[in-house]
């Protein structure tokens, strides 16, 4: 019946996965998406530590920095799973139509677009765009220092990108095309000279696309009317 259809429909968010599997998939996705953009920072950290090693000073492996960075994304994965599972349960109780679910997705896309244009986004992007600047202003010695730097840089990266990842939920979290576009966008924002401008253009595009989905829910790739839902 329609209830079963609804439950199947809303499983799209966690894809029916249990938390450990969801988190494993999440971390693999994050590594695939974030490491191309985190690489300049990790390389800069490594160069500084290699210099220390060369001078016979105490140095820390880049893996310690990476561990701090990954911890941020791991915590974010737990929050994402909890949010997705909560949304599924809520939708199951309320009995959302496919069109309503798609419109909520459209609203999420618009929130992501608005964030791309915000001062907070500018601040986080500035930190992520200049690894040398970050290392000069946020350097901490020792193991805990490296973990703390990893956490700090991870948080700035999260500040840069979290609403773009939120946009992956309505687009389909395993939608490879959407992931590729978001990865390219983040990479362009962080590495190209006109990165700030790219963030603004993508923000406007997300706002327009989200608005289009509000009017035409079928414009969302995850829109799947089931049985009685096609009446909307």
Backbone torsions as a table, in degrees:
resi	resn	phi	psi	omega
1	UNK	NA	-171.0	-175.5
2	UNK	-66.4	-35.7	179.8
3	UNK	-60.9	-45.0	179.3
4	UNK	-63.3	-41.4	178.3
5	UNK	-59.7	-42.7	-177.8
6	UNK	-62.6	-44.2	-178.4
7	UNK	-63.5	-42.1	177.9
8	UNK	-60.6	-42.5	-177.5
9	UNK	-60.2	-47.1	-174.0
10	UNK	-76.7	-16.8	175.6
11	UNK	-62.2	-12.6	179.8
12	UNK	-56.4	-29.5	-175.3
13	UNK	-69.8	-52.5	177.2
14	UNK	-98.0	-2.6	-177.7
15	UNK	56.4	29.9	177.9
16	UNK	69.2	11.2	-177.9
17	UNK	-80.8	147.4	170.2
18	UNK	-77.0	160.3	-174.0
19	UNK	-52.9	-47.8	-176.6
20	UNK	-60.6	-40.9	-179.5
21	UNK	-68.5	-43.7	178.3
22	UNK	-56.8	-44.8	-177.9
23	UNK	-67.4	-36.9	177.9
24	UNK	-63.7	-46.0	179.1
25	UNK	-64.0	-42.5	179.3
26	UNK	-57.1	-47.7	-177.2
27	UNK	-66.0	-38.8	177.5
28	UNK	-62.5	-43.6	177.9
29	UNK	-60.8	-44.7	-178.1
30	UNK	-63.1	-41.0	179.1
31	UNK	-62.6	-45.8	-179.7
32	UNK	-62.0	-38.2	-173.8
33	UNK	-87.9	-37.2	-170.7
34	UNK	-94.1	-28.7	-174.1
35	UNK	-66.4	-33.4	174.4
36	UNK	-58.7	-33.5	-177.9
37	UNK	-89.1	-24.4	178.6
38	UNK	-84.8	-17.3	-175.2
39	UNK	-52.7	-46.7	-179.5
40	UNK	-57.5	-38.4	-179.8
41	UNK	-67.4	-45.0	-178.6
42	UNK	-64.2	-40.8	179.1
43	UNK	-64.2	-41.7	179.1
44	UNK	-62.3	-45.6	178.0
45	UNK	-58.0	-45.2	-178.6
46	UNK	-62.1	-41.8	-179.6
47	UNK	-62.7	-42.6	179.3
48	UNK	-62.5	-44.6	-179.1
49	UNK	-67.8	-36.9	177.9
50	UNK	-63.6	-38.0	176.1
51	UNK	-61.1	-43.5	178.4
52	UNK	-62.5	-43.9	-179.6
53	UNK	-61.2	-41.9	-179.9
54	UNK	-62.1	-32.6	-179.9
55	UNK	-88.8	4.4	179.1
56	UNK	76.3	15.4	177.5
57	UNK	-87.4	166.5	176.8
58	UNK	-68.8	137.6	-179.7
59	UNK	-133.0	163.2	-176.9
60	UNK	-123.3	138.5	177.7
61	UNK	-64.0	145.0	177.5
62	UNK	-59.6	-24.6	-178.6
63	UNK	-62.0	-29.3	179.8
64	UNK	-67.2	-42.3	176.8
65	UNK	-62.6	-45.5	-179.4
66	UNK	-61.8	-38.1	-180.0
67	UNK	-61.2	-42.4	177.6
68	UNK	-61.6	-42.4	-179.9
69	UNK	-62.4	-46.1	-177.5
70	UNK	-67.1	-31.4	180.0
71	UNK	-59.4	-42.0	178.9
72	UNK	-58.4	-45.8	-177.2
73	UNK	-72.3	-30.1	175.9
74	UNK	-64.2	-46.1	178.2
75	UNK	-61.5	-41.8	178.7
76	UNK	-61.6	-36.7	178.3
77	UNK	-63.2	-41.2	177.9
78	UNK	-61.9	-44.7	179.5
79	UNK	-63.6	-42.4	-179.8
80	UNK	-62.1	-43.2	-180.0
81	UNK	-64.0	-45.7	-179.4
82	UNK	-60.6	-42.8	179.8
83	UNK	-64.5	-44.4	-178.7
84	UNK	-66.0	-44.0	-179.7
85	UNK	-65.4	-40.1	177.9
86	UNK	-63.1	-42.7	179.3
87	UNK	-63.4	-39.3	178.3
88	UNK	-62.5	-45.6	-179.2
89	UNK	-63.1	-45.0	-179.2
90	UNK	-60.9	-46.5	-179.1
91	UNK	-63.1	-37.0	178.1
92	UNK	-62.5	-39.6	-179.7
93	UNK	-73.2	-42.6	-173.3
94	UNK	-79.4	-30.2	-178.0
95	UNK	72.3	59.7	179.5
96	UNK	-68.9	146.0	171.8
97	UNK	-80.8	162.2	179.0
98	UNK	-59.4	-39.0	-178.5
99	UNK	-65.3	-41.5	179.6
100	UNK	-65.4	-44.3	178.6
101	UNK	-59.0	-42.6	179.5
102	UNK	-64.8	-38.3	-179.4
103	UNK	-67.3	-35.9	174.9
104	UNK	-61.9	-41.6	175.2
105	UNK	-58.5	-43.2	178.1
106	UNK	-60.4	-40.8	178.2
107	UNK	-64.2	-39.7	176.8
108	UNK	-60.9	-42.7	179.1
109	UNK	-61.4	-39.6	179.9
110	UNK	-67.1	-38.8	177.1
111	UNK	-62.1	-44.0	176.8
112	UNK	-58.8	-42.9	179.3
113	UNK	-63.6	-44.3	-179.9
114	UNK	-62.2	-39.5	-179.9
115	UNK	-63.6	-37.9	179.4
116	UNK	-57.5	-25.7	-177.3
117	UNK	-96.3	2.0	-171.1
118	UNK	-88.1	157.2	177.7
119	UNK	-62.1	-34.4	179.7
120	UNK	-62.4	-41.3	176.9
121	UNK	-60.2	-44.8	179.5
122	UNK	-57.7	-44.5	-178.2
123	UNK	-61.9	-49.9	-178.2
124	UNK	-64.9	-39.3	-179.0
125	UNK	-65.4	-40.2	179.0
126	UNK	-59.8	-41.4	179.6
127	UNK	-65.6	-39.6	-176.9
128	UNK	-75.9	-26.5	-175.7
129	UNK	-77.1	-21.4	-174.4
130	UNK	-123.3	84.2	179.9
131	UNK	-56.2	-40.2	-178.2
132	UNK	-62.4	-44.7	179.0
133	UNK	-59.1	-42.9	-179.8
134	UNK	-63.5	-44.1	-177.6
135	UNK	-66.5	-37.8	179.4
136	UNK	-67.0	-38.9	-173.6
137	UNK	-92.1	-23.8	-171.8
138	UNK	-119.4	15.1	-175.6
139	UNK	-63.4	135.9	173.2
140	UNK	-132.1	136.1	179.4
141	UNK	-82.3	161.2	172.5
142	UNK	79.5	176.4	-177.4
143	UNK	-61.1	-51.4	-177.6
144	UNK	-65.3	-32.9	176.0
145	UNK	-60.7	-42.5	-179.4
146	UNK	-66.8	-40.9	177.8
147	UNK	-62.7	-43.5	-178.0
148	UNK	-64.0	-40.6	177.0
149	UNK	-62.9	-40.9	178.0
150	UNK	-61.1	-44.2	178.1
151	UNK	-61.1	-45.5	-177.0
152	UNK	-63.0	-47.5	-179.3
153	UNK	-67.0	-37.3	176.4
154	UNK	-59.7	-40.1	179.9
155	UNK	-67.9	-39.6	176.9
156	UNK	-64.7	-39.3	177.4
157	UNK	-63.8	-41.3	178.5
158	UNK	-62.5	-43.7	177.8
159	UNK	-59.2	-34.1	178.4
160	UNK	-68.9	-40.0	-160.7
161	UNK	-119.8	-11.0	-166.7
162	UNK	-61.8	-34.4	-179.3
163	UNK	-77.4	-21.6	172.3
164	UNK	-69.1	-35.7	177.4
165	UNK	-70.6	-34.9	176.4
166	UNK	-58.8	-36.5	179.3
167	UNK	-64.7	-22.5	179.2
168	UNK	-68.4	-25.4	-179.4
169	UNK	-63.8	-55.0	177.5
170	UNK	-65.8	-27.5	-179.3
171	UNK	-80.2	-15.2	-177.5
172	UNK	107.5	108.9	-170.9
173	UNK	-63.1	-25.6	178.2
174	UNK	-104.3	18.1	179.1
175	UNK	-76.5	103.6	-172.0
176	UNK	-61.8	-38.1	179.6
177	UNK	-62.8	-45.2	179.6
178	UNK	-63.3	-41.8	178.3
179	UNK	-61.1	-43.0	-179.1
180	UNK	-63.2	-42.6	-179.8
181	UNK	-63.7	-45.3	-179.3
182	UNK	-64.1	-42.1	178.9
183	UNK	-61.0	-47.2	179.3
184	UNK	-61.5	-41.6	-179.2
185	UNK	-62.5	-47.1	-179.8
186	UNK	-63.1	-42.6	180.0
187	UNK	-61.6	-45.3	-179.5
188	UNK	-63.7	-44.3	179.5
189	UNK	-57.3	-41.8	-171.5
190	UNK	-86.2	-23.0	-171.1
191	UNK	-115.9	-30.3	-176.6
192	UNK	-79.4	149.3	-179.3
193	UNK	-56.4	-34.0	-177.4
194	UNK	-95.6	28.6	-175.9
195	UNK	-53.9	-42.0	-179.9
196	UNK	-61.0	-40.9	178.2
197	UNK	-65.2	-39.1	179.2
198	UNK	-62.1	-41.3	178.6
199	UNK	-59.3	-42.6	-178.8
200	UNK	-66.2	-45.5	-179.2
201	UNK	-61.7	-44.2	-179.5
202	UNK	-64.9	-35.0	178.1
203	UNK	-62.3	-45.2	178.7
204	UNK	-63.9	-41.5	179.7
205	UNK	-61.7	-43.5	179.0
206	UNK	-64.3	-40.6	177.8
207	UNK	-60.4	-45.5	-178.7
208	UNK	-66.2	-43.6	-179.0
209	UNK	-65.0	-45.0	178.1
210	UNK	-58.9	-42.5	178.8
211	UNK	-63.8	-39.9	178.7
212	UNK	-62.3	-40.1	-179.8
213	UNK	-65.9	-34.9	177.6
214	UNK	-60.4	-37.9	-178.7
215	UNK	-83.1	-44.3	-179.3
216	UNK	-121.4	86.5	-176.7
217	UNK	-55.3	-27.1	-178.7
218	UNK	-63.2	-14.9	-178.4
219	UNK	-71.1	-11.0	-179.4
220	UNK	-89.1	131.2	-176.5
221	UNK	-61.3	-26.1	-178.7
222	UNK	-86.6	0.5	-179.3
223	UNK	-69.3	117.3	179.2
224	UNK	-135.9	95.4	176.5
225	UNK	-67.6	135.5	-178.6
226	UNK	-121.1	126.6	174.0
227	UNK	50.0	-115.5	-174.2
228	UNK	-64.1	-19.0	-175.4
229	UNK	-69.3	-18.1	-177.3
230	UNK	-66.6	-11.1	-179.2
231	UNK	-70.3	-19.9	-174.9
232	UNK	-64.9	NA	NA
